[in-house]
Amino acid sequence: IDFLPDTKATTVIKKLKAHFARYGIPNTVVSDNGPQYASQEFQRFSQLWEFEHKTSSPGYPQSNGKAESAVKTAKRLLHKAKASGQDPYLALLDHRNTPTQGLESSPAQRLLNRRTRSLLPAKNSLLQPKVIQADQALVNNQQRQCAYYNRSARDLDALRPGDTVRAQSFEPHAKWKLGKVKRPVDSRSYEVEMDSGAVLRRNRRHLRRAHFVHQTEVVDIETVNTPETHTDTHLRRKTYSHENNCNVFI
C-alpha cells in the first residue's frame, strides 16, 4: 500500500519501480483501464522492464477480482484503525500475519517464507524462515470459488471481428448502442467500434449479438382520384426492418 499524491502515470510508475526493486519484476501486471495505465508512458515502462501488462474490462470488476478484493480489505482495515485510533500500519502488519482461510498460511508467509515480527507475543522458532508450498492450496481455493460462481452461469459464444453487436453503456439509464466487433483483447473481452466512430472495450457479458431480419417490402394499395374522373390504383411501398423488436420505417 502506497500513498499517491496524484494518479499520474509518472507517480504510479515510480511507486511500482520501488516495489519491483524490493521484490523483483513480476511476469505479469494486471490493472484496470485507468488513464495512467493506458498511457504510452506506462506501455514504454512495461516494455523496458519486460513484464506483460494486462487490463481488465471496463465496468466488470470481477475480471480483476483479486485486486478489487484487496482494495476493499485495505479500506476496511484503514477505516477501522482510524475509528479506533489505532496505528494503521500495525493493523496492516497484523492482517499480513493472519492465516488466510483455506490456505493455512498468512500473506507474509507466502511472500517471504516466514512470519514477520509484530507486537503479539511469539516464540523465536515461529519467526524462522520456512518454505511454504501453497500453490496447490491456492488452486483448490480458486476452483471452489469458480464452481460456486458457475452454479448459475453459462458460457457465451465467442465473437469474431465484424460481428454486429449492441454494447451496454455505463451511463445511467442509457440504451445499448450498436457497433461492430473490431478485435478480441482476450478470451472474454473485445474492442467494439461504435456507429459514432468511438472504439470501446467491453466484456462479453456487456455485448449482445444484434439479430437482423431480412428487409421485406409490404405493398399497400392506395386509391387516388385522377383529374380524368376515373379511379387509378397506385402502389405505395413501405419497407419494414425489424431488429430487436424495433420497427424502422423507410
Contacts in CASP RR format, 6 or more apart in sequence:
PFRMAT RR
TARGET T0000
AUTHOR 0000-0000-0000
METHOD contacts of the structure
MODEL  1
IDFLPDTKATTVIKKLKAHFARYGIPNTVVSDNGPQYASQEFQRFSQLWE
FEHKTSSPGYPQSNGKAESAVKTAKRLLHKAKASGQDPYLALLDHRNTPT
QGLESSPAQRLLNRRTRSLLPAKNSLLQPKVIQADQALVNNQQRQCAYYN
RSARDLDALRPGDTVRAQSFEPHAKWKLGKVKRPVDSRSYEVEMDSGAVL
RRNRRHLRRAHFVHQTEVVDIETVNTPETHTDTHLRRKTYSHENNCNVFI
1 74 0 8 1.000
1 92 0 8 1.000
2 15 0 8 1.000
4 11 0 8 1.000
4 12 0 8 1.000
4 15 0 8 1.000
5 11 0 8 1.000
7 36 0 8 1.000
8 36 0 8 1.000
9 35 0 8 1.000
9 36 0 8 1.000
9 37 0 8 1.000
9 39 0 8 1.000
9 41 0 8 1.000
9 42 0 8 1.000
10 41 0 8 1.000
11 36 0 8 1.000
12 36 0 8 1.000
12 37 0 8 1.000
12 42 0 8 1.000
13 41 0 8 1.000
13 42 0 8 1.000
13 45 0 8 1.000
16 29 0 8 1.000
16 45 0 8 1.000
17 49 0 8 1.000
20 26 0 8 1.000
20 49 0 8 1.000
23 111 0 8 1.000
25 49 0 8 1.000
25 50 0 8 1.000
25 51 0 8 1.000
26 51 0 8 1.000
27 51 0 8 1.000
27 52 0 8 1.000
28 51 0 8 1.000
28 52 0 8 1.000
28 53 0 8 1.000
28 54 0 8 1.000
29 46 0 8 1.000
29 51 0 8 1.000
29 52 0 8 1.000
29 53 0 8 1.000
29 54 0 8 1.000
30 54 0 8 1.000
30 55 0 8 1.000
30 56 0 8 1.000
30 64 0 8 1.000
30 66 0 8 1.000
30 67 0 8 1.000
31 37 0 8 1.000
31 53 0 8 1.000
31 54 0 8 1.000
31 55 0 8 1.000
31 56 0 8 1.000
31 64 0 8 1.000
31 67 0 8 1.000
32 55 0 8 1.000
32 56 0 8 1.000
32 58 0 8 1.000
32 64 0 8 1.000
32 67 0 8 1.000
33 55 0 8 1.000
33 56 0 8 1.000
33 57 0 8 1.000
33 58 0 8 1.000
33 201 0 8 1.000
36 42 0 8 1.000
37 53 0 8 1.000
37 55 0 8 1.000
38 55 0 8 1.000
42 53 0 8 1.000
43 53 0 8 1.000
46 52 0 8 1.000
46 53 0 8 1.000
54 186 0 8 1.000
55 185 0 8 1.000
56 63 0 8 1.000
56 64 0 8 1.000
57 63 0 8 1.000
57 185 0 8 1.000
57 188 0 8 1.000
57 189 0 8 1.000
57 201 0 8 1.000
57 202 0 8 1.000
57 203 0 8 1.000
57 206 0 8 1.000
58 170 0 8 1.000
58 200 0 8 1.000
58 201 0 8 1.000
58 202 0 8 1.000
59 170 0 8 1.000
59 203 0 8 1.000
59 206 0 8 1.000
60 203 0 8 1.000
60 205 0 8 1.000
60 206 0 8 1.000
61 68 0 8 1.000
62 68 0 8 1.000
63 188 0 8 1.000
63 189 0 8 1.000
63 203 0 8 1.000
73 95 0 8 1.000
74 92 0 8 1.000
77 88 0 8 1.000
77 91 0 8 1.000
77 92 0 8 1.000
77 95 0 8 1.000
78 88 0 8 1.000
78 91 0 8 1.000
80 86 0 8 1.000
80 91 0 8 1.000
81 87 0 8 1.000
81 88 0 8 1.000
81 90 0 8 1.000
81 91 0 8 1.000
82 88 0 8 1.000
90 118 0 8 1.000
90 119 0 8 1.000
93 116 0 8 1.000
93 118 0 8 1.000
94 118 0 8 1.000
94 120 0 8 1.000
95 107 0 8 1.000
96 106 0 8 1.000
96 107 0 8 1.000
96 108 0 8 1.000
96 116 0 8 1.000
97 106 0 8 1.000
97 108 0 8 1.000
97 115 0 8 1.000
97 116 0 8 1.000
97 118 0 8 1.000
97 120 0 8 1.000
98 106 0 8 1.000
99 105 0 8 1.000
99 106 0 8 1.000
99 109 0 8 1.000
100 106 0 8 1.000
100 107 0 8 1.000
102 137 0 8 1.000
102 141 0 8 1.000
103 110 0 8 1.000
103 134 0 8 1.000
103 137 0 8 1.000
103 138 0 8 1.000
103 141 0 8 1.000
104 137 0 8 1.000
105 132 0 8 1.000
105 134 0 8 1.000
105 137 0 8 1.000
106 115 0 8 1.000
108 114 0 8 1.000
108 115 0 8 1.000
108 116 0 8 1.000
109 115 0 8 1.000
109 130 0 8 1.000
109 132 0 8 1.000
109 134 0 8 1.000
110 132 0 8 1.000
110 134 0 8 1.000
112 129 0 8 1.000
113 129 0 8 1.000
113 130 0 8 1.000
113 131 0 8 1.000
113 132 0 8 1.000
114 127 0 8 1.000
114 128 0 8 1.000
114 129 0 8 1.000
114 130 0 8 1.000
115 122 0 8 1.000
115 126 0 8 1.000
115 127 0 8 1.000
116 127 0 8 1.000
117 127 0 8 1.000
156 204 0 8 1.000
156 205 0 8 1.000
158 184 0 8 1.000
158 187 0 8 1.000
158 204 0 8 1.000
159 165 0 8 1.000
159 181 0 8 1.000
159 184 0 8 1.000
159 190 0 8 1.000
159 204 0 8 1.000
159 207 0 8 1.000
159 209 0 8 1.000
160 181 0 8 1.000
161 181 0 8 1.000
161 182 0 8 1.000
161 183 0 8 1.000
161 184 0 8 1.000
162 180 0 8 1.000
162 181 0 8 1.000
162 182 0 8 1.000
163 180 0 8 1.000
163 181 0 8 1.000
163 209 0 8 1.000
164 178 0 8 1.000
164 179 0 8 1.000
164 180 0 8 1.000
164 209 0 8 1.000
164 210 0 8 1.000
164 212 0 8 1.000
165 178 0 8 1.000
165 179 0 8 1.000
165 180 0 8 1.000
165 181 0 8 1.000
165 192 0 8 1.000
165 207 0 8 1.000
165 208 0 8 1.000
165 209 0 8 1.000
165 210 0 8 1.000
166 176 0 8 1.000
166 177 0 8 1.000
166 178 0 8 1.000
166 179 0 8 1.000
166 207 0 8 1.000
166 208 0 8 1.000
166 209 0 8 1.000
166 210 0 8 1.000
166 244 0 8 1.000
167 176 0 8 1.000
167 177 0 8 1.000
167 178 0 8 1.000
167 179 0 8 1.000
167 192 0 8 1.000
167 194 0 8 1.000
167 200 0 8 1.000
167 202 0 8 1.000
167 206 0 8 1.000
167 207 0 8 1.000
168 176 0 8 1.000
168 202 0 8 1.000
168 206 0 8 1.000
168 207 0 8 1.000
169 175 0 8 1.000
169 176 0 8 1.000
169 177 0 8 1.000
176 208 0 8 1.000
177 194 0 8 1.000
177 195 0 8 1.000
177 196 0 8 1.000
178 194 0 8 1.000
178 195 0 8 1.000
178 210 0 8 1.000
179 192 0 8 1.000
179 193 0 8 1.000
179 194 0 8 1.000
179 195 0 8 1.000
179 210 0 8 1.000
180 192 0 8 1.000
180 193 0 8 1.000
181 190 0 8 1.000
181 191 0 8 1.000
181 192 0 8 1.000
181 207 0 8 1.000
182 190 0 8 1.000
182 191 0 8 1.000
182 192 0 8 1.000
182 193 0 8 1.000
182 199 0 8 1.000
183 190 0 8 1.000
183 191 0 8 1.000
184 190 0 8 1.000
184 191 0 8 1.000
185 191 0 8 1.000
185 201 0 8 1.000
188 203 0 8 1.000
188 204 0 8 1.000
188 205 0 8 1.000
189 201 0 8 1.000
189 202 0 8 1.000
189 203 0 8 1.000
189 204 0 8 1.000
190 201 0 8 1.000
190 202 0 8 1.000
190 204 0 8 1.000
190 207 0 8 1.000
191 199 0 8 1.000
191 200 0 8 1.000
191 201 0 8 1.000
192 199 0 8 1.000
192 200 0 8 1.000
192 201 0 8 1.000
192 202 0 8 1.000
192 207 0 8 1.000
193 199 0 8 1.000
194 200 0 8 1.000
210 243 0 8 1.000
210 244 0 8 1.000
211 243 0 8 1.000
211 244 0 8 1.000
212 241 0 8 1.000
212 242 0 8 1.000
212 243 0 8 1.000
213 241 0 8 1.000
213 242 0 8 1.000
213 243 0 8 1.000
215 239 0 8 1.000
215 240 0 8 1.000
215 241 0 8 1.000
216 239 0 8 1.000
216 240 0 8 1.000
217 237 0 8 1.000
217 238 0 8 1.000
217 239 0 8 1.000
218 237 0 8 1.000
218 238 0 8 1.000
218 239 0 8 1.000
218 240 0 8 1.000
219 235 0 8 1.000
219 236 0 8 1.000
219 237 0 8 1.000
220 235 0 8 1.000
220 236 0 8 1.000
220 237 0 8 1.000
220 238 0 8 1.000
221 233 0 8 1.000
221 235 0 8 1.000
221 236 0 8 1.000
222 233 0 8 1.000
222 234 0 8 1.000
222 235 0 8 1.000
222 236 0 8 1.000
223 231 0 8 1.000
223 233 0 8 1.000
223 234 0 8 1.000
224 231 0 8 1.000
224 232 0 8 1.000
224 233 0 8 1.000
224 234 0 8 1.000
225 231 0 8 1.000
226 232 0 8 1.000
238 249 0 8 1.000
238 250 0 8 1.000
239 249 0 8 1.000
239 250 0 8 1.000
240 247 0 8 1.000
240 248 0 8 1.000
240 249 0 8 1.000
241 247 0 8 1.000
241 248 0 8 1.000
241 250 0 8 1.000
END
